[in-house]
Amino acid sequence: MVTHPAHAFHAHVPALVPPVVACVGDPFYKITSEALLVTQQLVKVGIKPATSCRFSPTPFPSSPPSSARTSEP
């Protein structure tokens, strides 16, 4: 991941993240440590600006859902 440009990974992030996150919770420490290293690299790739890609590193909506909003009595 270090030798390739960030935009080369942006299209593949949705396919890469779920198995890496699953490996972070693995009971074997070696698998977990490798998954954390990959996560670190994915974060580095995700925060670099992608000028020619529509990838957005923000997984959450900008406003809370209507059920989370509270109204004052």
N, C-alpha and C positions, 0 to 999 in steps of 0.2 A: 504494500500500500504506500510505502514511502517513496518508491521509485516511479510511481504513476501519478499523473495529474489528478486532482480531486474530482474534476468533472467526469472522469472515467468511471467513478464509483457511484455517483449520485443516482443513476437510473437503477442500480442494483441494491441500494440500501434497503428497500422494503423486503427483498428476498433474503438479505444477509442478517438483518437484525433478529428476527424470531429464533433461529437456531442458536445464535450466539447468546441471546438472553437465556435460552433454555440451558445452555451449557454453564452459564454462570451459577446456576443453582444445582449443579451436579455434585453428588456426594464425594467424588474423588478430587482432591485438592489440585492435582496436576491439570485436570481438565478445566477446573474453575479458574486457575491462574492463567491458563492460555486464553480462555474466553475473556477474562478481564483485560488482557493485553490487546486482544482484537477489539474490544469495546473502546479502549483508549484510542486506538488508531481510527476507529469509526467516528469517534467524536472529533478528532482532528480533521478528518475529511469532511464531516458535516458542517463544521463552523467556517470552513473556507468559503468565500463567496463563489457562487455558481452563476456566472453571467449568462451562459447559454443554456441553462437547464431550469426546469420548472420545479426542481426538488426543493421542498421547504423543510428545514430541520425542526420546525415547531410542530409537535404532534398534537397540541391542544388548541381548541378554538380560542379566539381572542376575548370572547365574552363568556361568562358562565351560562349554563343552560337555564331556562326559565324556572325549572324546579329548584334550582339552587339559590335563586334570588329570594330575598325575604322582604316583606313589606312591613312597614311600621304600623302599629295599631292606632 
